[in-house]
Amino acid sequence: MAKVLILSGFGINCEEESKYAFEIAGANQVDIYHINDLIKDKSILNNYEILCFPGGFSFGDDLGSGKAFANIVRNNLLDEIEKFIEQKKLIIGICNGFQVLTNLNLLPGALAHNESGLYIDKWVKLKINPENNSPWLSGISDIELPIAHGEGNYQISEEALNSLKTNHQIAFEYKENPNGSLENIASVCSYEGRVIGMMPHPERAIFFNQDPLWTLKKDQLKRQSKDVPEYLPAINIFKNAVNYCKHKFENIHIAP
Amino acid sequence: MSIRLSIAPKQALDINKSKLAAYKNTIDLIKTFNSFSIDLKLNSEEEKNIEKLFLNSQIEELKVDENITDYEFDYLIEISFLPGVTDNQAKTAKKSINQYLKRNCDGEVFSSKIYLIKTPIQKEEILESFSSLYNPLIEKINILSKPELSPENFKNLAYVKLNSEKTSFSEVDINLSDEDLITLGKFGIANEDGSRRGPLALDLDYMKVIKDYFLNTEKRNPTDIELEAIAQTWSEHCKHTIFADPIDEVKDGLYKAYIKNATNEIRKTKAAKDFCFSVFSDNAGIIEFNDEYNICHKVETHNSPSALDPFGGAITGIVGVNRDAIGCGLGAKPVANTFGFCFADPEDKDPLYRDKDLKQKMLSPRRIMEGVIEGVNVGGNCSGIPTVEGFTYFDSGFKGKPLVFVGTLGLIPKTIKSENSELKTEEKSAKPGDYIVVLGGRTGLDGIHGATFSSVEMDESSPATAVQIGDPITQKKLSDAIVKEARDLNLYNSITDCGAGGISCSIAEMARESNGCRVNLNKVPLKYTGLSAWQVWISESQERMTLSVAPEKWSQLNEIMQKHDVEATVVGEFTNSGRCLVYHDENEVLNLDLQFLHNGLPKRDLVSKKPKDLNIESTESLSEYGKLKKGNDLSTNFKKLISSLNISSHEYINEQYDYEVQSNSVIKPLQGINKVNGEFAIVRPDLKSNKAVALSHALYPSYSDYDSYRMAAASIDSAIRNLIATGVSIENIALLDNFCWCSANKPERLYQLKEAARACYDYAVGYGTPYISGKDSMFNDFKGYNSAAEAVKISIDPTLLISSVGVLENALDAISIDFKAKDDLIYVLGSTESTLAEVNAKANKKIYELYHQAVKENLINSAIAVTKGGLAASVYKMSLAGDLGAEINLNNLKTNLSDDETKLFSESQGRIVFTVKPEFKEQLEAVFSNDELSCIGKVSSEKNLKIDSNNTKLLNIEVKDTEYKKFSKGFYNG
C-alpha cells in the first residue's frame, strides 16, 4: 500500500498540489492533516507509508525558516516520526519542508538566506547524483524544476560535507548556483535515501503546461507531427515513492 | 526576571551587509542580530532550555543578554517597533515558548533588530546612513556607543509599554451654527483639552442632515461613536459619493448611468450566454468558470498609506484584497494575485517635504518603490497565493503619491450542501438571531483616522494610527479555516471582510441583511487595553472577518477555528429591529436607524466644466516613444525606447514573487527563452479541469492630457485585446474598473471623470464585456514643499486601470508571445493609425472574432497585442522572447500613415501581431478580409530585427536583452 499523509497548518501552503501529485502518481490514499489534528491523535501516522512536509511559509519564517514549525514537531511528534523512519517508510520535505527537516536534524545541513538577500522564483537545471540510491530517485536523470525561496542557501560543516559525499547523500546539485549553496547542493537525503529534502518544487513540475517553455515545445512537437505529453518527468519522483511503498508494504497492515 | 536572546547569522551569511553597501567605506557591519526581549516569568532552567527554539547552530550564533557586547564595536544600533505596531516575530516566539513549556506564560515578548558597527562617524551621520533601514512612522531607532551600554539599559531598550486609560463614550452637542458644524465636520470631535480627534470628513450638507436627524427624529444629541460611525459609513471611501451623486445631465450619477447600466444591458443582450453570477453587490464580482466552480475577481488600490509606509501600505493592500476573495459569496479561495505599481523615476533624488520647515521629508521614489515591492512580496508569498501578473508604470506625477494596485482572483464552488438542499454560494444572508462572530486578528488603534495616540507614554506622535504591518500568516490560518473547512460544512449564513471602517462597516453592512444588530463592544478582543468605544468600533486592524453564525453551529465553528489557531469571538447578534445598537461598559453608546445610517446621506449635484485644451503638438508626443528625449539616429532612439522604464523588463519584481505556488501556472509572467514580460498571465485554478483563467490589465495615464474619453477607450481595448491575443473569446471576457483621479472636487477634473466614465459605457457595451467589480480613489494629490521651501502641488494624471478576466476553454490552446520558428510569417491585424486615434469598437470586435476563429483552427503560434511602444516594440519583444530575429518591410503594412516613425511607434489600438507557419498562409488569409490584415515579414534565425521601408534600411538591431533588462538587472546593484 502507498498511503500518503501530508501535513498542513500555520502557513504551509503547498499541501493541495502535493496531494494532487501523489494522486496522479497512483497513491492508494492521500490525506492532508492539520498538524494539530495529528498531534491530537498521533496514532494516525501508523496508517501511512509516506509522510510529506510540503512547501510554504510556516509561521512566516518568523524565527528563521522552518524553525517554529520544527519546534512544534520536536515537542510533539518526534518519537512517532523516528519510529516511522525505522519502519523503512518514506519522508519528503519540499522547500519549507526541507527547512523543517534540517531543523529537526532528520537531514544534515541547514538553509540560510539566499546570497542575494532576495526571494527568488525561477526554473533551474539540476544535476542528479548518479551514485545516490534513494528510492525517491530511481531512474531520475538530470531535470529542470522551479525553485521559489528566500532561504535556500545550503550550508554544512566541512566534516559533515565529507561524510555527505562519502555516503552519496547529495541528491541534486544546481547546474548554475542560484542562492549561494555550498557545492551547489539543492537536495540531500538520509536514512538510505528514504528521507529526502529538496529546495526545488517537483510538485510544480507535473503537468506539461507547467514547463516555462511548453508553448514552444508544443509547437516543435506539432511540426514533427508528435503528440504533446500530459506530464513532465518530475512526476516520476512521486511515482517512485508510491511504487516503492506498494512493493515494500504489499501485505503489511499495521494496526493503529 | 526577563531575558534577552539575540541571534545572528554567521559572519559569511550576513545578507544585511548589502543594505549598507553604500556606506562600506565608513561603516563596518560587525554583526546583525534578531533580538528577543522575553519577559515571561521563566525559571533559569527554562530560560536556558528555550535557547534552542531560537537557534540553528549550523548557521547562526546566539548571545544571551548583554553578552552581545562581547564583540569589538563602536556603536550598537537597535531598531524596534513603536507601541501598538504588530510584532509578528514576537508573537511567533511567544507561541513557540508556550508550546515548548506546555503552558501559557504571562507577559510579553518584543522583537528588534540590532546592528553592531565599527565606524569613525558620529551619531547624526549614523542615523542618516541607517535611514533606509527603518521607517520612523512605525519603528524607533536607538544608537548607543559602546561606553553608553550597560547591562540594564541594554535589557530595557526594546521595551514598549502602553497605559490603559480609556473612556466609554461622550455626548456631542449637535445643535450648532453652520460655522461650528463645518468645524466639527472638518476637524472632528473636540477632546477635553480642546484638541480635535481628527477629520470626520463630513461637509456642511451632511452635517445639517445629521443635525436634523438627531434633533428631530431621535430628539437627542449624538454620541461620539455615532458621529464617527456615520462618518465612516458616509465617507467617499465607502459610499463613493462622487460616482453616486448626480452630475450635470447625468441624474443617476456616473456609476449607475455608465458602469452598472453597461453591465445590465450587456447581460440582457448576452441572455443565455450571460456568465455573471454576482456583480457589484459583493466584495468581488463573481462569474462562471466551469460546471463545478465560479471565479471572483477584485482589484483594489492602497495609495495613500503606501506613500507614508510603502511596505506596510502595500502588504496591507495585498492581504486586504485577498480578504475580498475570502469574504466573497460564502468564501472563495484566493488562487492568484495581480499587482500594478505607478511610481516616479527611482533616480529622482530631489526631495519633497510635507511641511514648510522642511522637517517632514517624504520618502524618496526609490524608497517607496523598494518598500512597495517588498510589501507585496511578503504578503503574497507568505499567503501561498501566486502573484502571476502585474506591471510597473513610471511618471513624475506619481512622486507625491504612488498608485499601488493589488488584485485577487478567487475560486468558489457553485454550491455547497446544506442539511436538505444545495446552497448557491453567491447568495448569503445574516438571519435575525444569528451570532455576530469576529474572526482573526485582534483590534487595536490601527488605521484610526488622525486619532492622537494619547495613551502612549512615549513622545512619538500618533504611531499606531499609521497603517499597520499586515500579518499574512494570521490571515492564511483564517483563510484555511474558512475556505478549506468551515464553508463546506455550512457553518455560517453570511460573511464579509473587515476593511475600511472596521467592524462599524462590516457589521452594519451585514445588519442590512437581517435588518438590525446588537453589539457588545466589551466582547471584541483587543491587542491592548486603553481603547475607547468609538476606537474599537471603527478601528481598521487587519486580518479580521465578520461572520453570521446560527447559535446551534457556533460550537462546531469555534472548534475548527481553535484547531487552526484562529481567535473567534461572539460580539453580539443580528436582529430585525431596524436599528443598529451598540453597548460598551453596559452603556448604550450607539442607537441608530439602519435606514438612516445607510441611506440618510443627501445627494449633491456635481457640476463639471470642460477644461481648456492643452496645447498638445501631436498625439504622438504622448506615446512612450514620443516621451523620449531623442536624437537623430533611429537605432539609438529605438534602444532608448526598449530600455525606457515603461517598456523594459520588470523581471526583478516577478522573480521575487512566487508565481507558481498552487501549481496553477499556465502562462507565467515571463515568457519565452529570454523571459520577456507579457501583459497577461494564465492560471488553471482547478487542476482537474482543462479550463483556464486569463488575466490582464491596461492603463494609459499620459493620454488624459489629451482626452480622457480616448484614454479610457485605449485602456479598455488594450485590456481586452491582451486576452484576445492569447486565445480567449471576446464572449468570455469581463472587466474591472479602477479610477484613480486627482482633485476630484474641481469641475475640470470632474469633466475628465465624466468623459472617462462615458467611454466605459460605450466600449463595454460595444465589446459586450461587462464590468463585474470596481473601485475608485479620487484624491491622488500631494500638497507640500520642495527643497527650496516653495509650495508645490503634484497631481497624478487621471488614471483608469482596466483589468480583464477571461475564461479559456483549454489551457493547452494558450498562445504565448515568443516567436516559435524561422520563416514563420509575421502579420499585423487591425489598422495602424496615429496614437490616440478613435477606437472603433464595432470594427475591432469583428476582427477579434475572426482572430478567434483562426485560433480555433490552430493557425497561430505566437501573438502579442500592440500596446505601449507600438509595432516596433511588439515585434522586438516577440523576437527576444523567441531568441530569434525578424525581417520586416513597412511597405507591406496597410496604413494611411506616411511617416515611418509613426508607423513603427504609434500606439493606436485594435492591433495584434501574430505569426503563422508559411504553409498555413492561404488558410489564414481566408479567415480575414484583405484590408484588415498585413503580412509584414517573416521570422529569421539570425537574431536581428531588420526593418526596411521603400528599399531603405530603417533599422537593424541586434536582438539581445542588454537594453531591455538593463534597469531590471541593475535595480538591486545600483
Interface residues (C-beta under 8 A of the other chain):
Chain A: S8 G9 F10 G11 I12 N13 C14 E16 E17 Y20 A21 H34 N36 D37 G55 G56 F57 F59 G60 D61 D62 L63 G64 K67 A68 N71 I72 N75 T102 N103 G109 A110 L111 A112 H113 N114 E115 S116 G117 L118 Y119 I120 D121 K122 P146 A148 G150 N153 Q155 I156 S157 H201 E203 R204 I206 F207 F208 N209 Q210 P212 L213 T215 L216 K218 D219 Q220 R223 V228
Chain B: I7 P9 L13 I15 N16 S18 K19 N34 L53 F54 N56 Q58 I59 E60 N88 Q89 K91 T92 A93 K95 S96 Q99 Y100 K102 N377 V378 N381 C382 S383 G384 D471 P472 I473 K476 K477 D480 K563 H564 D565 N654 E655 Q656 Y657 D658 Y659 E660 V661 Q662 S663 S665 V666 I667 K668 L670 G672 I673 R684 L687 A811 L812 A814 I815 S816 D818 K820 A821 N861 S862 G882 K917 Y972
